[in-house]
Amino acid sequence: MLMLMGAIYLYVQRPLSAAPRNPAWSPMLEFGRSSLFVYWIHVEIAYGIFTYPLHHRLPVAWSFVAFAVFSALLYGAARLKSRIVAGWKAKRLAVTPA
C-alpha cells in the first residue's frame, strides 16, 4: 500500500515531466474530496451483511482482484457523487436571484 501511495503521488505531482500537471483531475484528489463518502461506503460493503459470505474465504490472488474491483467501484461512486453535487450546486446558483 505504501508503494501504491508513492506511485499515485508521483502520478499527481509529475516531478520529472516537462508538461504541466492537471490538478483539476486526479484519482487521488477525487478520493480526497470524497473521503468521508468513500469511507462510509467502504464500511458498509467491507463489513456489512452483503459481503458476509466472502469474509475470510478468498484466496490471496482473488483478494487482490477484489481489491482492484472494489477500488474501481469506489472511485466510480465518488465521481458519481461529485457530479450529482455539482449539478445541485449549479441548479441552486441558477435559481438564486442575484
For each residue, the residues with C-beta under 8 A, 3 or more apart:
1: 4 5
2: 5 6
3: 6 7
4: 1 7 8
5: 1 2 8 9
6: 2 3 9 10
7: 3 4 10 11
8: 4 5 11 12 27 28
9: 5 6 12 13 28
10: 6 7 13 14 15
11: 7 8 14 26 28
12: 8 9 21 23 26 28 29
13: 9 10 21
14: 10 11 17 19 21
15: 10
16:
17: 14 21
18:
19: 14
20:
21: 12 13 14 17
22: 25 26
23: 12 26 29
24:
25: 22 29 30
26: 11 12 22 23 29 30
27: 8 30 31 75
28: 8 9 11 12 31 32
29: 12 23 25 26 32 33
30: 25 26 27 33 34 75 78 79 82
31: 27 28 34 35 38 74 75 78
32: 28 29 35
33: 29 30 78 82
34: 30 31 37 38 78 81 82
35: 31 32 38 39
36: 39 40
37: 34 40 41 77 78 81
38: 31 34 35 41 42 74 77 78
39: 35 36 42 43
40: 36 37 43 44
41: 37 38 44 45 74 77
42: 38 39 45 46 74
43: 39 40 46 47 48
44: 40 41 47 48 50
45: 41 42 48 50 51 70
46: 42 43 51 70
47: 43 44 51
48: 43 44 45 51 52
49: 52
50: 44 45
51: 45 46 47 48 54 55
52: 48 49 55
53: 57
54: 51 57 58 66
55: 51 52
56:
57: 53 54
58: 54 62 63 66
59: 62 63
60: 63 64
61: 64 65
62: 58 59 65 66
63: 58 59 60 66 67
64: 60 61 67 68
65: 61 62 68 69
66: 54 58 62 63 69 70
67: 63 64 70 71
68: 64 65 71 72
69: 65 66 72 73
70: 45 46 66 67 73 74
71: 67 68 74 75
72: 68 69 75 76
73: 69 70 76 77
74: 31 38 41 42 70 71 77 78
75: 27 30 31 71 72 78 79
76: 72 73 79 80
77: 37 38 41 73 74 80 81
78: 30 31 33 34 37 38 74 75 81 82
79: 30 75 76 82 83
80: 76 77 83 84
81: 34 37 77 78 84 85
82: 30 33 34 78 79 85 86
83: 79 80 86 87
84: 80 81 87 88
85: 81 82 88 89
86: 82 83 89 90
87: 83 84 90 91
88: 84 85 91 92
89: 85 86 92 93
90: 86 87 93 94
91: 87 88 94 95
92: 88 89 95 96
93: 89 90 96
94: 90 91
95: 91 92
96: 92 93
97:
98:
